[in-house]
Amino acid sequence: WFAGKTREAEEAQLRLLDVMNALMSETNPIPVKAVCARMGYGKNEVRLPLVPMEEEKADRLMAMMEEARKA
């Protein structure tokens, strides 16, 4: 976008929109910590009253991120 490639920027945003929404599907930083931990960056630990993301949801989020990376 900064380089004036607005069409490419719009396409990238639309391609990643589902991932962005999924990252905000629970209270921040729960989804981000879950993904980072699965990528080997830190631990999937949050302080109360927050709780870690359910494994099934984290699996779906990771799958979405992998798909977006391939696109």
TAQUI-V567418 format. One line per field, one symbol per residue. ss: DSSP state (a for helix, b for strand, c for the rest). phi: phi as a letter, one per 20 degrees, with the letter a starting at -180 (. if undefined). A space follows every 10 residues. Layout:
ss = ???
phi = ???
This chain:
ss = cccccaaaaa aaaaaaaaaa aaacccccca aaaaaaaacc cccccccccc ccccaaaaaa aaaaaaaaaa c
phi = .fenefffff fffffegfff fffdfcgfdg fffffgffen dndeccegef cgffgfffff ffffffffff f
